[in-house]
Amino acid sequence: MSNALNHYDNDTAYHRPVMLRECLEGLDLQATGRYVDVTFGGGGHSARILERLAGTGHLYSFDQDADAEREAEKLARPQFTFIRSNFRHLFQELQRHGALPVDGLLADLGVSSHQFDTPERGFSTRFDGPLDMRMNPDGDDASAADIINEYSEADLHRIFGMYGEVTNARTLAATVVAARRGQSISTIAGLKKAIAPCTPRGKENKYLAQVFQALRIEANDEMTALQEMLEQTAQVLRPGGRLVVMSYHSLEDRLVKNFIAKGKFFGEVDKDLFGRTNVPFEALTRKPVEASEEEIALNSRARSAKLRIAIRKE
């Protein structure tokens, strides 16, 4: 095992990969295999996968972020292809590159450390900056500011409750609508000030994180994109191929868990007339793998991470 796997501090500051060793082991990497990292981010996982590939081995990495594309240029080599696209276009893009089927797929969901640490991207509650939160700021999707200023009170109530699991979502939505009547809310500081009456004392950080999570998920259509990507994994992975997915909040983890167990996101598993199921994956982790205390001490983002690993059935 290389030093890169033993020491998290050897990994790029741009994005320190969470549960690196566990992810690589989950992929069961073979030097001449074909793999896809659908969430390149800062390239932490992709770089370590590439270290293991040789000969005809190849890695295809997806990301819709221009910053990620620039970071990917540092990994340029014959075994690597960067695909500037949302992972919801997984099958189409891999087919276009003649890359089907693949031996393993890694998805490290959520926001990269670089995105969190760049104030102008608007992801972090720690800085002031524009309320953007789009994974692809060059795209036409609504920003967090658009959502805050243009959504109806009912829709704000829905996303705060559903995506942020905010306990006072109804009051929060009403407060936002009242605040924006005077002037539009376009900055992180402006949003914090507007919702200060709703923010529980002593729990400000957690509450703001929930509000920001809700806005980010809505701005990027994250739940729908995740479902669309997962539904395509059975098409792109060969029988015996590995599916490795790491999530950071319960909404994502529930979708991943249900998809692996049932082949669907909601309801009971489908059965044919003979009572047989046709679930494409078999879970290799009955419970999600979680980061060690040692890793959490080095990287606080790892605390909420849950890793699930499955194998494509023959």
N, C-alpha and C positions, 0 to 999 in steps of 0.2 A: 504494500500500500504506500502510495507516494506521500511526501510531506504535505502536499496540497490538501490531501484528505484528512490528515491528522491535525492540521493547524488552520483554524478558520481565519486567523489574522494574516495568512498568506494570500487570502482572496482579495479581489479588487475592492477598493473602497467605494467604487461606483455602485456596486451591488454585491453585498456579502451574501452568498447563497445559503439559504436555510436548509438544514438537514442534508447537506451535500452527500455525505457518505451513504446515507440511507436511500437517497434518490438514485445514486449510481448503482448501488446494489440491487435496488428494485428493478432497474432497467435490464439487469443481467447482460451487461455490455459485452459484445463480441467485436473483435478488432475489425472484421470485414462486414459488420452489420450496417443496416440502414436505420437511422433514428430521426425523430423529429422532436424539437423543443418548441412547443407552441407559444411560449412566453419568454422570449429572449431577454427582455429587460436590460440589465447591465451585462449580461453575458456570463455571469458566474458559473451557472450550470453548463452552459454550452461549451465554455472553454475547457472544462474538466472532461466532458464527454469527448471532445476532439482529441484530448491527450491520449485517449484509449483507442482511437481509430487508426487504421493503417490500410494500405492497399486500396481495395474497392470499398472500404468503409466510408459512410457519408452521413453527414448531419444536415438537416434542413431546419432552420430556425425562423419562427414567425415573430413579427412585432409590427404594430402600426405606427410606432413612435419614431420620429425623425432622429431624436437623440440616440435611440437604440440602434438605428441603422448606421449612424456614424461610429458607434462603439463596435458594431459588428465588423467594420472595415479592418479593425486591428487583428481580427482572427482569420483574415483572408488566407485561404489555402485550397488545394484541389478537393479536399474532403468536406468543404463547407459551402453551403448555399443559404444566403439570407433572403427571406421572403417578406417584403413590406406589405403586410396584409393583416386584417383581423383574423383570428383563428377560427371564426365562424365559417370561413371559406376554405377550411382544411382540405377536404377531398378534392375540390376543384383545383386548388393550387398545386397539390402534390401530383395530381394527374397531369397537369400542365407541364410539370418538371420531369415527368416520366419516373416518378419516385415511389410508385406503388408496387407491392405493399411494403410496409415498414416493419422493423423488428421490435421497436419500442417507441413509446410516446410519453413525453414528460410535459406536465402542465403545472407551473408554479403560479397560482392565481394571486391576484392582488396587485399592489403598486410596488414598483421597484424603489429601493433606497434612494436612488438618484432623483426619482420623481418627487418623493417626499421631501428631499433636501433642497429642491429648487423652488424658491418662493414664488416665482412668476407662474409656476404650473398650478398653484392654488390647492394642492392636495393636503397640505399640512396645516394644522391649527397653530403651529409654533411660530409662524411668520405672518406678516401682512403681505398682501399681494392680491392680484385679480382673482375673482371667483371663477376659475376656469374648470379644472378637474377633468378635462377631456384627455383620454389616452392618445388621441390623435388631434392635437390642437390645430392642425392644418385642415381638418375636415369640416363638414357642414353641420355636424350634430350640435344640439343645444348645449351650451355651457351651463355650469352650476348657476351663474348669474341669470341666465335666461330662465332657468327653472324657478329660481327664487322670485323673479320679477313678473313672470308671465303665467305661471301655473295657477289654476283656480285653487281656492282654499281646500276644496274637497280632494283635489289631486295631491296637494302638499300633505294633507293629513294622511292620505294613502301611502305615499312613499316614505314619510317619516316613520309611520307605524310599521310598514311591511319591511322596508329595507334597512331602517335604522333601529327598529325595535325600541323606539322612543316611547316611554310610558305616557308622557303627556302630549302625544302627537297632535291631538285636536287643538289644544291650547296653543301649541307651538305654531301650527299652521295659521291660526287666527292672528297671532302676534306678528308673524311675518307679513301677512296681508295688510294689517294696520300700519306697520312700519313703512312699507313701501309706498303707501299713499302719499307721504310727504316727499320722498325722493327715492330714486332707484337704489338698490343695494348692489354694489358692484365689487366690493372688496371683502377680504376675510375680516378685517377689523370692523367694517360696517355691518357685516352679518352678526358678528359676536355682540356688538352693541345693540343691534335690533332685538336679539333673542335673549339678552341678559335677564329680563324679568322671568323667563322660563327656566333658566339654567340653575340647577340645584347647587346651593353653596356646599363647598367641600367635595363636589363630584363634577367640577367643571370640565376637567380633561376627558373623563369618560363620556360625558354627555355630548360635548362638542365632537368627539370622535364618532359617536353614533350618528349625529346630524350630518357630518361630512361624509360618512360612509353611505348614507342614504342618497345624498346628492350625487356622489361619484357613481354609484351603481346605476342611478337613473340616467345620468349624463352619458354613460357609456353602454347602456342597455346590457349590462353585464350578465344578468341572470338568463336572458334569452340567448345571448351569444354563447354562454357556457353550455346550455342545453343543446343548442345546435351543433357545437363542436363535439360534445360527448356522443351524440347520436351518430356522428360520422366515424367515430373511432373503430367500430366493428368493421367498417368498410375498409379502413386504411391499414389496420394491423393484420398481419398474417396469423394463422392459427398458431398458438404458442407464443405470440408476441405479448409484450408487457405494456400495461397501462399504469402510469404513475402520476397521481394527481395530489397536489398539496393545496389545501384551502386555508383561509384565515378567519372565516366567520361561519356561524352555524348554518346560514342560508345556503352557502356554497357546499359545505360539507354534506348537508342533507341531500342535495341534488346528486352529488357524486356517490354517496352511500346507496341511495335508492337505485341509481342507474346500474351500478355494479351488481347489486343484489337482485334486481327485478327486470332490468333492461328497460325501465321506464322511470319517470320522476314522481309520479303520483299514483295512488291506488295500489291494488294488489297485483301480483305477478300474473301475467296471462297464461292460460293453459289451453291445450287443444282438447278435442273430444275424448281423448284417452287419459286426460289429466296430466299430460306431459308438459313441461315448461320448455321454452326456447330462449333462455337467457344467454347472451353471447359471451359473458365473462364469468370467471370464477374468482372470487376474492382470495387473495393470498394473505390479507391482513383482516382478521375478523373485527378487530378494533383498530382505530387509527393509530399510526405511529406518531409519537410526540417527541419533541426535542429534549435533550438531556438538560439538567440544571446547569451544567458547565457551558453548554452552547447558549442557553438563555442569558447567562451572566455576560457573555460576550456580545450577544445580539438580541436585544429585547423583542424584536419582531418575531423571533422564533417561538415566543411564549404561546401565541394563539394558533400556531401552525398545526394542522392535522394532515397526515400523509396516508393515503390509501393506495394499495397496489393490487392489481388484478391481472389475470392472464386470459388471453383470447382463447376460447375453447376450440378444440379441434373440430 
